[in-house]
Amino acid sequence: MAVLEHALLPVRAGSEAAFEAAVAEARPLIAASPGFISLQIRRPTSIGQPYLLLVEWRSVEDHRDGFRQSDRYQQWRALLHRFYDPMPEVSYFGDML
């Protein structure tokens, strides 16, 4: 069973282009993580709405105990977290119905 990580990313207004460039730089960091399956980041359809992050992992532990405890995550944070206000909350989802 794979799990889906979900977060709404509240990117500061006016920094969308820089955020999207940072995402392109950060993508290989998460993709190299054990248990990583796929990543989608969707643009909002209206100004002021958050971006949608969807990451598929083999398990919650692959994300929480693997990626989040790695040096790759520290690089991910340095690239992306400065764009968020407030910091996003992460949720996990299991099997499709």
Backbone as a printed PyTorch tensor [residue, N CA C, xyz], in Angstrom:
tensor([[[  0.8360,  -1.1890,   0.0000],
         [  0.0000,   0.0000,   0.0000],
         [  0.8820,   1.2540,   0.0000]],

        [[  0.6760,   2.1160,  -0.9260],
         [  1.3680,   3.4010,  -0.9590],
         [  0.5420,   4.4220,  -0.1820]],

        [[  1.2000,   5.4860,   0.2550],
         [  0.4980,   6.5770,   0.9170],
         [  0.7060,   7.8540,   0.1210]],

        [[ -0.2520,   8.7490,   0.2460],
         [ -0.2060,  10.0330,  -0.4440],
         [ -0.0400,  11.1280,   0.5940]],

        [[  1.0450,  11.8790,   0.4590],
         [  1.2850,  13.0550,   1.2980],
         [  0.5970,  14.2330,   0.6190]],

        [[ -0.1200,  15.0160,   1.4000],
         [ -0.8690,  16.1620,   0.8810],
         [ -0.5070,  17.3890,   1.7050]],

        [[ -0.2590,  18.5090,   1.0220],
         [ -0.0570,  19.7820,   1.7110],
         [ -0.5000,  20.9030,   0.7780]],

        [[ -1.0840,  21.9330,   1.3690],
         [ -1.3790,  23.1620,   0.6470],
         [ -0.2520,  24.1310,   0.9640]],

        [[  0.3950,  24.6380,  -0.0760],
         [  1.5860,  25.4710,   0.0800],
         [  1.2350,  26.9410,  -0.1120]],

        [[  1.1270,  27.7000,   0.9890],
         [  0.7750,  29.1210,   0.8960],
         [  1.9980,  29.9670,   0.5300]],

        [[  2.2350,  30.1140,  -0.7490],
         [  3.4020,  30.8500,  -1.2470],
         [  3.1320,  32.3500,  -1.1580]],

        [[  4.1120,  33.0840,  -0.6330],
         [  3.9650,  34.5400,  -0.4770],
         [  3.6940,  35.1970,  -1.8360]],

        [[  2.7500,  36.1130,  -1.8490],
         [  2.3860,  36.8310,  -3.0760],
         [  3.6120,  37.5300,  -3.6560]],

        [[  3.7600,  37.4210,  -4.9580],
         [  4.8550,  38.0630,  -5.6580],
         [  6.1010,  37.1950,  -5.7870]],

        [[  6.1090,  36.0490,  -5.0980],
         [  7.2950,  35.1950,  -5.1670],
         [  7.0270,  33.8870,  -5.9170]],

        [[  5.9250,  33.8440,  -6.6520],
         [  5.5390,  32.6160,  -7.3420],
         [  6.5940,  32.1400,  -8.3470]],

        [[  7.1280,  33.0300,  -9.1540],
         [  8.1170,  32.6330, -10.1650],
         [  9.3840,  32.0960,  -9.5020]],

        [[  9.8380,  32.7390,  -8.4490],
         [ 11.0240,  32.2740,  -7.7340],
         [ 10.7450,  30.9310,  -7.0550]],

        [[  9.5490,  30.7600,  -6.5060],
         [  9.1660,  29.4890,  -5.8980],
         [  9.1940,  28.3720,  -6.9370]],

        [[  8.6110,  28.6140,  -8.1000],
         [  8.5730,  27.5890,  -9.1380],
         [  9.9750,  27.2230,  -9.6200]],

        [[ 10.8690,  28.1890,  -9.6850],
         [ 12.2630,  27.8980, -10.0450],
         [ 12.9270,  27.0620,  -8.9520]],

        [[ 12.6420,  27.3770,  -7.6940],
         [ 13.2070,  26.6170,  -6.5750],
         [ 12.6660,  25.1880,  -6.5540]],

        [[ 11.3910,  25.0110,  -6.9250],
         [ 10.8060,  23.6730,  -7.0040],
         [ 11.5680,  22.8310,  -8.0260]],

        [[ 11.8710,  23.4060,  -9.1660],
         [ 12.6140,  22.6700, -10.1970],
         [ 13.9770,  22.2340,  -9.6700]],

        [[ 14.6110,  23.0650,  -8.8660],
         [ 15.9110,  22.7340,  -8.2880],
         [ 15.7720,  21.6860,  -7.1730]],

        [[ 14.6700,  21.7380,  -6.4310],
         [ 14.4650,  20.8360,  -5.2900],
         [ 13.9450,  19.4560,  -5.6920]],

        [[ 13.2880,  19.3710,  -6.8190],
         [ 12.6520,  18.1010,  -7.2420],
         [ 13.6040,  16.8970,  -7.1880]],

        [[ 14.8410,  16.9790,  -7.6980],
         [ 15.7270,  15.8120,  -7.6410],
         [ 16.0730,  15.3710,  -6.2140]],

        [[ 16.0160,  16.2840,  -5.2620],
         [ 16.3250,  15.9330,  -3.8690],
         [ 15.3150,  14.9410,  -3.3140]],

        [[ 14.0470,  15.1950,  -3.5550],
         [ 13.0100,  14.2980,  -3.0470],
         [ 12.9340,  13.0340,  -3.8950]],

        [[ 13.1430,  13.1710,  -5.1850],
         [ 13.0590,  12.0180,  -6.0860],
         [ 14.1280,  10.9720,  -5.7750]],

        [[ 15.2370,  11.3780,  -5.1870],
         [ 16.3240,  10.4570,  -4.8540],
         [ 16.0900,   9.7280,  -3.5280]],

        [[ 14.9910,  10.0190,  -2.8520],
         [ 14.7350,   9.4470,  -1.5280],
         [ 14.1820,   8.0360,  -1.6190]],

        [[ 14.6880,   7.1330,  -0.7780],
         [ 14.1190,   5.7830,  -0.7210],
         [ 12.6270,   5.8420,  -0.3900]],

        [[ 11.8420,   5.0690,  -1.1070],
         [ 10.4040,   5.0360,  -0.8790],
         [  9.6120,   6.0510,  -1.6710]],

        [[ 10.3010,   6.9900,  -2.3250],
         [  9.6160,   7.9930,  -3.1560],
         [  9.0290,   7.3150,  -4.3870]],

        [[  7.7820,   7.6900,  -4.7250],
         [  7.1360,   7.1490,  -5.9310],
         [  6.8680,   8.2540,  -6.9460]],

        [[  6.2300,   9.3520,  -6.5030],
         [  5.9040,  10.4180,  -7.4570],
         [  5.6710,  11.7310,  -6.7220]],

        [[  5.7750,  12.8190,  -7.4740],
         [  5.5660,  14.1720,  -6.9450],
         [  4.7430,  14.9720,  -7.9390]],

        [[  3.7310,  15.6590,  -7.4260],
         [  2.9850,  16.6410,  -8.2090],
         [  2.8930,  17.9190,  -7.3860]],

        [[  3.1750,  19.0400,  -8.0100],
         [  2.8910,  20.3360,  -7.4080],
         [  2.0530,  21.0800,  -8.4320]],

        [[  0.8410,  21.4360,  -8.0290],
         [ -0.1030,  22.0830,  -8.9410],
         [ -0.2210,  23.5670,  -8.6220]],

        [[ -0.2430,  24.3700,  -9.6810],
         [ -0.4490,  25.8130,  -9.5310],
         [ -1.9020,  26.0940,  -9.1330]],

        [[ -2.1080,  27.1620,  -8.3560],
         [ -3.4830,  27.5740,  -8.0640],
         [ -4.1410,  28.1650,  -9.3020]],

        [[ -5.4510,  28.1090,  -9.3350],
         [ -6.1810,  28.6800, -10.4670],
         [ -6.4960,  30.1550, -10.2630]],

        [[ -6.3480,  30.6360,  -9.0370],
         [ -6.6060,  32.0520,  -8.7370],
         [ -5.4780,  32.6170,  -7.8910]],

        [[ -5.2130,  33.8840,  -8.0610],
         [ -4.1860,  34.5720,  -7.2780],
         [ -4.5630,  34.5000,  -5.8010]],

        [[ -3.5570,  34.2500,  -4.9800],
         [ -3.7760,  34.2050,  -3.5390],
         [ -4.1160,  32.8300,  -2.9910]],

        [[ -4.3620,  31.8630,  -3.8700],
         [ -4.6410,  30.5090,  -3.4030],
         [ -3.3250,  29.7550,  -3.2560]],

        [[ -3.3060,  28.7060,  -2.4120],
         [ -2.0720,  27.9270,  -2.2480],
         [ -1.8250,  26.9700,  -3.4060]],

        [[ -0.5700,  26.5830,  -3.5570],
         [ -0.1950,  25.4980,  -4.4590],
         [ -0.5830,  24.1840,  -3.7810]],

        [[ -0.7920,  23.1480,  -4.5690],
         [ -1.1220,  21.8280,  -4.0470],
         [  0.0840,  20.9080,  -4.2200]],

        [[  0.5220,  20.3030,  -3.1190],
         [  1.6070,  19.3340,  -3.1350],
         [  1.0300,  17.9500,  -2.9030]],

        [[  1.3460,  17.0110,  -3.7880],
         [  0.9670,  15.6120,  -3.6380],
         [  2.2110,  14.7680,  -3.8880]],

        [[  2.6060,  14.0060,  -2.8700],
         [  3.7610,  13.1280,  -3.0120],
         [  3.3170,  11.7230,  -2.6510]],

        [[  3.6160,  10.7750,  -3.5240],
         [  3.3020,   9.3890,  -3.2360],
         [  4.5600,   8.7060,  -2.7020]],

        [[  4.3920,   8.0380,  -1.5580],
         [  5.4710,   7.3260,  -0.8850],
         [  5.0680,   5.8680,  -0.7000]],

        [[  6.0470,   5.0090,  -0.5470],
         [  5.7780,   3.6100,  -0.2120],
         [  5.1400,   3.5150,   1.1780]],

        [[  5.5850,   4.3910,   2.1130],
         [  5.0540,   4.3860,   3.4740],
         [  5.2130,   5.7770,   4.0900]],

        [[  4.4550,   6.0370,   5.1520],
         [  4.6120,   7.2870,   5.9060],
         [  6.0410,   7.3830,   6.4420]],

        [[  6.5720,   6.2530,   6.8990],
         [  7.9230,   6.2330,   7.4590],
         [  8.9830,   6.6380,   6.4340]],

        [[  8.7670,   6.2760,   5.1590],
         [  9.7210,   6.6920,   4.1270],
         [  9.8030,   8.2110,   4.0470]],

        [[  8.6890,   8.8850,   4.2520],
         [  8.6980,  10.3430,   4.2440],
         [  9.1950,  10.8930,   5.5760]],

        [[  8.5180,  10.5120,   6.6430],
         [  8.7600,  11.1010,   7.9560],
         [ 10.1250,  10.7270,   8.5330]],

        [[ 10.4660,   9.4480,   8.4950],
         [ 11.7040,   8.9810,   9.1230],
         [ 12.8680,   8.8980,   8.1390]],

        [[ 12.5560,   8.8400,   6.8450],
         [ 13.5940,   8.7610,   5.8240],
         [ 13.9400,  10.1410,   5.2890]],

        [[ 13.0890,  10.6690,   4.4390],
         [ 13.3620,  11.9560,   3.7920],
         [ 13.5170,  13.0860,   4.8030]],

        [[ 12.6110,  13.1950,   5.7550],
         [ 12.6530,  14.3210,   6.6900],
         [ 13.8560,  14.2920,   7.6260]],

        [[ 14.5020,  13.1630,   7.7620],
         [ 15.6960,  13.0580,   8.6190],
         [ 16.9910,  13.1120,   7.8050]],

        [[ 16.8600,  13.3540,   6.5060],
         [ 18.0300,  13.2960,   5.6250],
         [ 18.6320,  14.6750,   5.3440]],

        [[ 19.8600,  14.6610,   4.8420],
         [ 20.5020,  15.8930,   4.3860],
         [ 19.7520,  16.4720,   3.1880]],

        [[ 19.1500,  15.6160,   2.3530],
         [ 18.3690,  16.0960,   1.2030],
         [ 17.2170,  16.9780,   1.6720]],

        [[ 16.5860,  16.6080,   2.7970],
         [ 15.4810,  17.4160,   3.3130],
         [ 15.9770,  18.7880,   3.7780]],

        [[ 17.1630,  18.8390,   4.3730],
         [ 17.7090,  20.1310,   4.8000],
         [ 17.9190,  21.0420,   3.5900]],

        [[ 18.3580,  20.4770,   2.4770],
         [ 18.5170,  21.2550,   1.2410],
         [ 17.1480,  21.6780,   0.6940]],

        [[ 16.1670,  20.7610,   0.7290],
         [ 14.7870,  21.0480,   0.3030],
         [ 14.2470,  22.2250,   1.1060]],

        [[ 14.4000,  22.1540,   2.4250],
         [ 13.9280,  23.2380,   3.3110],
         [ 14.5740,  24.5680,   2.9430]],

        [[ 15.8960,  24.5510,   2.7480],
         [ 16.6100,  25.7870,   2.4270],
         [ 16.1070,  26.4000,   1.1230]],

        [[ 15.7350,  25.5560,   0.1750],
         [ 15.2540,  26.0480,  -1.1160],
         [ 13.8130,  26.5540,  -1.0590]],

        [[ 12.9460,  25.8650,  -0.3080],
         [ 11.5030,  26.1080,  -0.4410],
         [ 10.8090,  26.7660,   0.7540]],

        [[ 11.2490,  26.4950,   1.9570],
         [ 10.4670,  26.9390,   3.1190],
         [ 10.4090,  28.4470,   3.2770]],

        [[ 11.3430,  29.1670,   2.7250],
         [ 11.3120,  30.6340,   2.8370],
         [ 10.1380,  31.2590,   2.0860]],

        [[  9.5040,  30.5070,   1.2060],
         [  8.3920,  31.0390,   0.4140],
         [  7.0440,  30.9230,   1.1300]],

        [[  6.9540,  30.1390,   2.2100],
         [  5.6680,  29.8280,   2.8300],
         [  5.3060,  30.7980,   3.9450]],

        [[  4.0360,  31.1780,   3.9680],
         [  3.5030,  31.9890,   5.0570],
         [  2.0070,  31.7380,   5.1780]],

        [[  1.6110,  30.9470,   6.1690],
         [  2.3850,  30.2490,   7.1930],
         [  2.9710,  28.9500,   6.6500]],

        [[  3.6690,  28.2250,   7.5230],
         [  4.2090,  26.9250,   7.1290],
         [  3.0530,  25.9630,   6.8770]],

        [[  3.1510,  25.1600,   5.8150],
         [  2.0570,  24.2250,   5.5120],
         [  2.0050,  23.0530,   6.4910]],

        [[  0.8180,  22.4920,   6.6220],
         [  0.6250,  21.2840,   7.4020],
         [  0.5180,  20.1080,   6.4340]],

        [[  1.1080,  18.9870,   6.8200],
         [  1.1390,  17.8000,   5.9830],
         [  0.1190,  16.7870,   6.5040]],

        [[ -0.6040,  16.1530,   5.5920],
         [ -1.5160,  15.0620,   5.9250],
         [ -1.1570,  13.8720,   5.0490]],

        [[ -1.5100,  12.6750,   5.5230],
         [ -1.2550,  11.4430,   4.7830],
         [ -2.5690,  10.7260,   4.5220]],

        [[ -2.6550,  10.0800,   3.3640],
         [ -3.8540,   9.3520,   2.9750],
         [ -3.4550,   7.9730,   2.4780]],

        [[ -4.3230,   6.9910,   2.7260],
         [ -4.0580,   5.6050,   2.3590],
         [ -4.6970,   5.2040,   1.0580]],

        [[ -5.2200,   3.9920,   1.0320],
         [ -5.7620,   3.4050,  -0.1860],
         [ -6.9330,   4.1880,  -0.7550]],

        [[ -7.0470,   4.1660,  -2.0900],
         [ -8.2010,   4.7520,  -2.7700],
         [ -9.4280,   3.8980,  -2.5110]],

        [[-10.5600,   4.5320,  -2.4870],
         [-11.8190,   3.8040,  -2.3040],
         [-12.2900,   3.2410,  -3.6280]]])
